[in-house]
């Protein structure tokens, strides 16, 4: 069946406008972060939200989930959380009629459409790893049996970058499962004033459900159909390869980067670029789409060394320098 690309493009623009309007009832500012979360949603990816306390990371995710006609669960990650607390466990039950015993799998909170993994870096690696199979394979394995996840499925994980005591940094293998690492910054002064005014009175606007699972799946299928020219894909690959100190042509990468991004980053740039193009009313991916998403795609996939830390060199600056030099 042929796809009416123009109609679906309009549907995507309308869907995002509706979601943005509903989220604005609770969240002031952070428009770029919200756009990137929506891009991740329609790309079928996951997001890591990094920011200091009090910037509205959790509220943004909860409000977005309210605007989507999707099941939503929240897990507060703590040091004593176990993998079974996330994926579920086998329970021994007795049949009241026959008296025979059997095991029944009781699903954990991961079986949902939108999962808020709150403060994910506060739980040990074995519990963090419980998310890996679900994020990549859209299934979990318990007692040798596979259990399929709901569709769509998106993990929105938050973490606090300034607290180190009692935290467990996510391993590189798990970081690579996130399409984006989005950093929430402090609001501009006028936005912060508006936020304070909105959140300290008795008025409270309801958040309406404006997007269903069926529509999201339709949009996700359409995003995959958007064509990408070979030279645009080549630019994505070039940016990613330039982040690797063993093959890069950039001196600063060789000097400050310990490990560069893998091939999944190239895939992420192209797929997210397709979603961004549709969101901006285009039916093709441009260099601008790839370049605009380079920082959120690469910042958690590049590992800087001690020299970079000593000299105050940020990974975001290195990514932007790669993009700028390749433009020339």
N, C-alpha and C positions, 0 to 999 in steps of 0.2 A: 504494500500500500504506500503510495507516494505521500510525502510529508509536505504540508503547506508551511514552508519555512518562515514566510512573512508573518503568518498568523501566530506561530509559536513564538517568534521573536517578540511580537507585541504582547503575548501572554506573559513572557518572562519579565518584560519591562513593567507590565501592570502588576504582576505578582510582587516584584521587589518594591514598587511604590507603595503597595498596600501593606506589606510587612514593615517597611520603614516608618510608615505613618503610625502603625500600632505600637512599635517599639518606642517611638518618640513620646508616647504617653508616660513612659517610665524612665527613659534614658535621654539625657541631654548631651548632644555632641557625639563624639566617637563614630562619626559617619564612615570613615575609611575602614575602621575595624568591623563595623556592621556589614559593609559591602563585601569585605573579604570573607566573613562568616557565611554570607549568602552565596558567594562564589563557591566556597567549600561545600555547602549543602547541595547545590545543583551540579557539582562535579563528583559527588559521592565520596568526598574526602573528610578528614577530621582536622580539628583545630586545637592548637595549644595556645591558651591566653595567658600571657605573662604580664604581671604588673604588681605594684605595691598595694597594700590593703587600702580599701576605701575608694577604689576607682570604678566600682560597679560591675566587675567581671561576672560575678554570680548572678546579679540582678539582670544583666543583659541577656545571659543565657536563658534564665527562667522566663523573661519577658518574650524572647524570641520563640521559645517552646510554646508559650501561651498563644502566640499568633499563628502557630502551625497546628493544624488538626492532626496532631501526632501524639503517641504515647510518650511520656516524659518521666524519667527517673533521675534522682540525684543521689550520688554516693559521696559521703564525707570521708575522705581518706585519712586514716589515723595510723599510728605505728602498730596497733594491735589488730588491724584488719587482715583477714585471711583470704586466700583465693576463693574459697567456697562461699565467702560472704558476698562475692561479686557474681560468680558464674552460677552458683547454686550447688545442691548436693543431693546424693541419693538417700532416700529415707526408706527404712524398713517398715512395711505395713502388713497388717493381717487382714485377710479376706474374712469378713464377718460371716459369710455363708459357708465357705469350705474350710475355714480355719488355716488355710495355707498362707505362707508369708511370701511377700514379693517386694522388690525394690521399685520405688517411684521417684523419678527425678523432679525435684522442686526447683523451679527456675529462680535464679537470682535477679537482682535489679538490672543486670546488663541486658536482659531481654526486653528491650524497649526500642523506640525509634530515635529518640534524642536522649543521650546519656550525658549528664553533667558530672564529670569526675573532678570534684572540688578538692583543691590542694593536693594534687596527685603526687607531688614530691614529698609528702609526709608519710608515705607508706613504704615498707621495704620492697626491694626489687622483685621478690617472688610474687608479691601481690600485684605490683605494677605489671608484671609479665602476664598476669591472668587476662589482661586486655588485648595482648598481642594477636592471638588467633582470631578473636572477634573482630578486631579492627581491619585485619588483612584478609581473612578468609570468610568473614561473615558467618562464622559458626564457632561453637565451643565444643570441647571434648571433655566428657565427664564419665568416669568408670568405663572407658573404652567406647562409649557411645557418642555419636555426633549429634548436636542439636543446632538447628539452623536458626539464625537470627532473623529478626523482623527486617523488612525492607520498606522504606529507606532506613538506614542506620548511620548515625553520626555521633562521634564522641567529641565533646567540647570540654577540654581539660584545663583547669586553672592552676597556676603556681605562682608563688611569691618569690621573686628573685633576690630579695635582700636578707632573708632569714636563712641561716646555714645550720644552726643547731637543731638537731632533731629532724633533719630533712635528708632525703635520699635522691640525689640528682638522677634524672631519667637516663638510662643507658642509650648509647648512640643508636642501637638497633630499634629501640622503641621510638626515639625521637624521629627516626626516618619514616615511621608510619603516619606521622602527622603531615598533612598537605601544607599547612601554614603554621608558623609560629608568629602570633600577633602580639605586639607589645602595646599595652595601653599606657598612654602618657597622661600627665595632668591636664585638666581642661584649661582652655583659655579663660581669662578672668571673667568675661561677660557670660560665657557658658556656665562657669561655676556659680556665678550669681543666680542665673536662671535655674540651675539645678537646686540650689539651696531654697529658693523661693518655692519651687514646685514640690519639694519633698518635706517641707516643714509646715504645711497648712492642712486643713481638713479635706480638701478636694482630692479626689482620686479617680482618675479615668479608668474605665474598664478596658481590657485588651481583648479585642474580638479575634476569633479564628478566621483567617483569611486564605489559608493555603492548605490543601489536603495532601495525603500521602499519594493518591493517584496522580494528582497534578505534578507533584515533585518528581515522581518516577517518569512521567511523560517528559518533563523538562530535562531530566538527566539523560534520557535516551536521545533527545534532540541535541544536547550539547556535544555528545559523542559524534554526531553526524556533521558538525560544522567543519568545513575543510580547512586545512592548514597547508600553506605553500612550503615547499622543501627548503627554501632559503630562510623562512621563519623558524622552522624546526631546527635548521642548522644553527641559527643564532642562539636558540635555547641550549643546544648541545655545546656550543662554543663557550657560552657563559659558564655552564657547569664545569666543563673541562678546564677552564681557566682558573677555577677554584682549587685545582689539585696541584700541590707544590711540585710533584715529580714531572708534570708535563706542561705546566703553565709557562707563558712567556713574560709574565709580570714579576718583577723583582720583589715587590712587597708581598706577594703571595708566597714566594719561596722563603722569604725572610720571616714572615709572621704566622703562617698557617702550618699546622701540624698534619692535618688531614682534611681533604677536600670532600665535596659532595659526590655521591654515587649516581648511578644511572636513573634511580627512581626520581631524582631531582629534575632531570630532563623531562621525564614523563609528566611530572607534576606541573612544570612550567607550561608545557603545551596544553594539557588538559584544562588547567586553571585559566590559561589564556583564551581557550575557546569559550569558557563560561563568562569571562570578563567581556569578550567581544559581544556576546549575545546581550549581556546586561547593558552595554553601551550602544545597543541598536545596530550592531554590525553582524554580517553573516560570514565574516572571514577574520582570521587572526592576524594581527599586525605586530610589527616589531615593538610598538608601544605597549601592547598587552604583555608581551614577554618581559620587557624591561621594567614595567610598573610592578610586576609581581616577583621580581628577582629577590628582593630583600626578604619578604615573608616566607618564600620558598627555601631560601638558602641559609638564613641566619642560624637555624638549628642543625644544619647539616655540615657546617664547617667548624673545625676544631682549631682554635688558635693556640699558639705556644706561650711559654713563659715570657719570652721577649716581648710579645704583643701586650701581655698584661702589664709588664714592667714599664712599657712606653705609652700605655694608655690607648693603644690602637684597638678600635672596635671592629667587630666583624662586619657590621653594617657599612662602615666606611670603605672597607675593602671591596665589598660587593658593588657599591655604587661606583667605585673607581674602575672596576672591571667593566661595568656597563658603559660608563662614560668613554673609556678608552676604545671599546669595541665600536661605539657609535662613530668615532672619528675614522 
